[in-house]
Amino acid sequence: MIKYVVKGELENRKIEPEYFYNKNNPIEAREEAFNYFCNLVEILKDANENFVKSKDYIDEEGNTISLLVCLGVKLYCILEGEKEHLIDFYGNFHEGWMSNDIAFGLENEIEYYQSNNFDSKDYKKTLEYCDSDFYEEDGVQTFSILKNTYNWEGKNQPYWWLTVDQKRDLVREWIEDLKISQALNYGESNIAEYKPSLVYSFKTKRAGIGVKLSIAKSICGFLNSNGGNLLIGVNDNKEIIGLDADFSLSEKDDAHDWFKLEFDNMIYQFFDQNV
């Protein structure tokens, strides 16, 4: 059994749920639900409804926090008494997760139609979509859906959900990762140095100023040439041994924070303010 429901929330009122069901021919119920949804959208467009409102919440410390709530009208399908699957939406929303929800809902809907040999008339079409949650595992997915009003343009491109600034940051991360992998692949050179630790001396088994001095010399060499990559936590055999030896010297709860402070202190110890 499959049902459809249209409902929503606006700035000053709720849109009461309207259910659509046809036991013998589900596609007719979908047609009715879809038309009702589209008509409701047109009415809301003409009414210039506001789809964002502020809502107050109380945090754990008793402070009042005002957050923006996304509003709109939604079309769901309900499969065999299961939870509602979102298949269309109009209003204000966060595109990343809303798009994922709609794509997931449409995929479940068409699979139910196909497994039960239900008529889908001429509403079936192919969707190429890049899921923001599973892109790294699945890449761009291609699957069938029944028609809806949601705009899928450009959403078959990797990282479409990121802002321009976020994409720039991602490219910077890729470049840094590439530099590190190249430094590991090609070994030490005038632009790549490996150091097993920042503070910990593997000879004396304790902190040593000489360890920091060695790192400072490497940095000085980079500064006097064309720069380079210093990899701390890698031994001379290009083996990544990590920072556990350094972390063992930390008396702070956050060993990573301690490590950063030790690195900053090393810079202050061995370089002047110009550096």
C-alpha positions as CSV (number, residue, x, y, z in Angstrom):
1,M,0.0,0.0,0.0
2,I,1.2,3.5,-0.8
3,K,-0.2,6.8,0.3
4,Y,0.7,10.4,-0.4
5,V,0.4,13.4,2.0
6,V,0.9,17.1,1.4
7,K,1.5,19.3,4.5
8,G,3.7,22.2,5.6
9,E,4.5,25.0,7.9
10,L,4.4,28.8,7.2
11,E,5.3,31.8,9.2
12,N,2.0,32.2,11.0
13,R,0.1,29.0,10.2
14,K,0.4,25.3,9.4
15,I,-0.8,23.6,6.3
16,E,-3.0,20.7,7.5
17,P,-2.1,17.3,6.1
18,E,-4.1,16.2,3.0
19,Y,-3.9,12.5,2.2
20,F,-4.3,10.8,-1.1
21,Y,-4.8,7.0,-1.6
22,N,-5.9,4.7,-4.4
23,K,-5.5,1.0,-3.6
24,N,-6.0,-0.3,-7.2
25,N,-4.0,2.4,-9.0
26,P,-1.4,4.3,-6.9
27,I,-0.3,6.5,-9.8
28,E,-3.7,8.2,-9.7
29,A,-3.3,9.0,-6.1
30,R,0.1,10.4,-6.9
31,E,-1.4,12.6,-9.7
32,E,-3.9,14.0,-7.3
33,A,-1.3,14.7,-4.6
34,F,1.1,16.2,-7.1
35,N,-1.5,18.5,-8.6
36,Y,-2.7,19.6,-5.2
37,F,0.9,20.3,-4.2
38,C,1.6,22.3,-7.4
39,N,-1.6,24.3,-6.9
40,L,-0.7,25.1,-3.3
41,V,2.8,26.2,-4.4
42,E,1.2,28.7,-6.9
43,I,-1.1,30.1,-4.2
44,L,1.9,30.5,-1.9
45,K,3.9,32.3,-4.6
46,D,1.1,34.7,-5.2
47,A,0.7,35.3,-1.5
48,N,4.4,36.3,-1.1
49,E,4.6,34.0,2.0
50,N,7.7,34.3,4.2
51,F,9.5,31.0,4.5
52,V,11.8,31.9,7.3
53,K,10.9,32.6,10.9
54,S,12.9,33.0,14.2
55,K,12.3,30.5,17.0
56,D,13.6,30.7,20.5
57,Y,15.3,27.7,22.2
58,I,16.7,27.2,25.7
59,D,20.2,25.7,25.9
60,E,21.6,23.5,28.6
61,E,22.7,26.5,30.6
62,G,19.3,28.2,30.5
63,N,20.3,30.8,27.9
64,T,17.7,31.7,25.2
65,I,19.0,31.2,21.7
66,S,17.2,32.5,18.7
67,L,17.5,30.4,15.5
68,L,16.1,30.6,12.0
69,V,13.6,27.9,11.1
70,C,13.2,26.9,7.4
71,L,9.5,26.7,6.3
72,G,7.6,25.4,3.3
73,V,5.2,22.9,1.9
74,K,6.2,19.2,1.4
75,L,5.0,16.2,-0.6
76,Y,5.6,12.8,1.0
77,C,4.9,9.2,0.0
78,I,4.2,6.6,2.7
79,L,5.2,3.0,1.8
80,E,3.5,0.1,3.5
81,G,2.9,2.0,6.7
82,E,6.5,3.1,6.9
83,K,7.8,6.5,7.7
84,E,7.2,9.4,5.3
85,H,9.6,9.7,2.4
86,L,10.0,13.3,1.1
87,I,9.6,13.5,-2.7
88,D,9.0,17.2,-3.3
89,F,9.4,20.6,-1.5
90,Y,8.8,24.3,-2.0
91,G,10.1,26.9,0.5
92,N,13.3,27.8,2.3
93,F,15.7,25.0,3.1
94,H,19.3,23.9,3.3
95,E,19.9,22.5,-0.1
96,G,22.5,19.9,0.8
97,W,20.4,17.8,3.2
98,M,17.1,18.6,1.6
99,S,18.3,17.4,-1.8
100,N,19.6,14.2,-0.3
101,D,16.3,13.5,1.4
102,I,14.2,14.1,-1.8
103,A,16.5,12.0,-3.9
104,F,16.4,9.2,-1.3
105,G,12.6,9.5,-1.2
106,L,12.1,9.4,-4.9
107,E,14.4,6.4,-5.2
108,N,12.4,4.4,-2.6
109,E,9.2,5.4,-4.3
110,I,10.1,4.2,-7.8
111,E,11.6,1.0,-6.4
112,Y,8.3,0.3,-4.7
113,Y,6.4,0.9,-8.0
114,Q,8.8,-1.4,-9.9
115,S,8.7,-4.2,-7.4
116,N,4.9,-4.2,-7.4
117,N,4.6,-3.7,-11.2
118,F,2.5,-0.5,-10.7
119,D,1.8,1.7,-13.7
120,S,3.9,4.8,-13.6
121,K,2.4,6.3,-16.9
122,D,4.9,8.6,-18.6
123,Y,6.1,10.2,-15.3
124,K,9.3,8.1,-15.1
125,K,12.6,9.8,-15.9
126,T,16.3,9.4,-15.1
127,L,18.1,11.4,-12.5
128,E,21.9,11.9,-12.2
129,Y,22.7,13.0,-8.7
130,C,25.7,13.5,-6.5
131,D,24.8,12.9,-2.9
132,S,26.5,15.2,-0.4
133,D,26.6,12.5,2.2
134,F,28.0,9.6,0.2
135,Y,29.9,11.3,-2.7
136,E,33.3,9.9,-1.7
137,E,31.9,6.3,-1.7
138,D,29.3,6.4,-4.5
139,G,30.3,9.2,-6.8
140,V,27.6,10.4,-9.1
141,Q,24.5,8.1,-9.1
142,T,22.1,7.5,-11.8
143,F,18.6,6.2,-11.0
144,S,15.0,6.4,-12.1
145,I,12.4,8.7,-10.4
146,L,8.8,9.8,-10.9
147,K,8.5,13.5,-12.0
148,N,8.6,16.3,-9.4
149,T,9.1,20.0,-9.3
150,Y,12.4,20.1,-7.5
151,N,15.3,21.7,-9.5
152,W,18.1,19.2,-10.0
153,E,20.2,21.4,-12.3
154,G,23.9,21.2,-11.5
155,K,23.4,18.7,-8.7
156,N,25.2,15.9,-10.7
157,Q,28.5,17.7,-10.2
158,P,30.8,16.8,-7.3
159,Y,30.7,19.3,-4.4
160,W,27.8,21.3,-5.8
161,W,26.6,21.8,-2.2
162,L,29.7,23.8,-1.3
163,T,30.0,27.6,-1.4
164,V,32.7,29.2,-3.6
165,D,34.9,29.9,-0.5
166,Q,34.4,26.3,0.7
167,K,35.5,25.0,-2.7
168,R,38.6,27.2,-2.6
169,D,39.4,25.8,0.9
170,L,38.9,22.2,-0.5
171,V,41.3,22.9,-3.3
172,R,43.9,24.2,-0.9
173,E,43.5,21.0,1.2
174,W,44.0,18.9,-2.0
175,I,47.1,20.8,-2.9
176,E,48.5,20.3,0.6
177,D,47.6,16.6,0.6
178,L,49.3,16.3,-2.8
179,K,52.5,18.0,-1.5
180,I,52.6,15.6,1.5
181,S,52.1,12.5,-0.6
182,Q,54.8,13.6,-3.1
183,A,57.1,14.3,-0.2
184,L,56.6,10.8,1.1
185,N,56.8,9.2,-2.4
186,Y,60.0,10.8,-3.5
187,G,61.9,10.9,-0.2
188,E,63.9,13.7,1.4
189,S,65.3,16.4,-0.8
190,N,65.9,20.2,-0.7
191,I,62.1,20.7,-0.5
192,A,61.2,17.8,1.8
193,E,62.4,16.7,5.2
194,Y,61.3,14.0,7.6
195,K,61.6,14.3,11.4
196,P,60.4,11.5,13.8
197,S,59.4,14.0,16.5
198,L,59.1,17.6,17.5
199,V,60.3,17.4,21.1
200,Y,60.9,13.7,22.0
201,S,64.5,12.4,21.8
202,F,64.5,8.7,20.9
203,K,68.1,8.5,22.4
204,T,67.4,9.9,25.8
205,K,63.7,8.9,25.9
206,R,62.7,12.4,27.0
207,A,62.3,15.9,25.7
208,G,65.4,17.5,24.1
209,I,66.2,21.0,22.9
210,G,68.4,19.4,20.2
211,V,65.4,17.9,18.6
212,K,63.7,21.3,18.2
213,L,67.1,22.8,17.0
214,S,67.2,20.2,14.2
215,I,63.7,21.1,13.0
216,A,64.5,24.8,13.2
217,K,67.5,24.2,10.9
218,S,65.3,22.5,8.4
219,I,62.8,25.4,8.4
220,C,65.7,27.8,8.1
221,G,66.9,25.9,5.0
222,F,63.4,26.2,3.5
223,L,63.2,29.9,4.2
224,N,66.6,30.5,2.5
225,S,65.5,28.6,-0.6
226,N,62.2,28.0,-2.3
227,G,60.3,26.6,0.7
228,G,59.4,23.0,1.3
229,N,57.5,20.4,3.4
230,L,58.5,19.3,6.8
231,L,56.8,16.1,7.9
232,I,57.0,15.5,11.6
233,G,56.2,11.9,12.7
234,V,58.0,10.3,9.8
235,N,61.3,8.4,10.1
236,D,64.2,8.3,7.6
237,N,62.7,5.1,6.0
238,K,59.6,7.1,5.0
239,E,57.5,5.2,7.6
240,I,54.8,7.2,9.3
241,I,55.3,6.6,13.0
242,G,52.9,9.3,14.2
243,L,53.2,11.7,17.2
244,D,52.6,9.3,20.1
245,A,56.2,9.8,21.3
246,D,55.7,13.6,21.5
247,F,52.2,13.3,22.9
248,S,53.6,11.1,25.8
249,L,55.4,14.2,27.1
250,S,52.2,16.3,27.3
251,E,50.7,17.1,30.7
252,K,47.6,18.7,29.1
253,D,44.4,16.8,28.4
254,D,44.5,18.0,24.7
255,A,47.9,16.6,23.4
256,H,47.2,18.1,20.0
257,D,46.9,21.6,21.5
258,W,50.1,21.0,23.5
259,F,51.9,20.0,20.3
260,K,50.8,23.2,18.5
261,L,52.1,25.3,21.4
262,E,55.4,23.5,21.5
263,F,55.8,24.2,17.7
264,D,55.0,27.9,18.2
265,N,57.5,28.0,21.1
266,M,60.1,26.5,18.9
267,I,59.6,29.2,16.3
268,Y,59.9,31.9,19.0
269,Q,63.0,30.3,20.4
270,F,65.0,30.1,17.2
271,F,63.6,32.8,14.9
272,D,63.2,36.5,15.2
273,Q,59.9,38.4,14.8
274,N,60.4,38.9,11.1
275,V,60.1,35.1,10.6
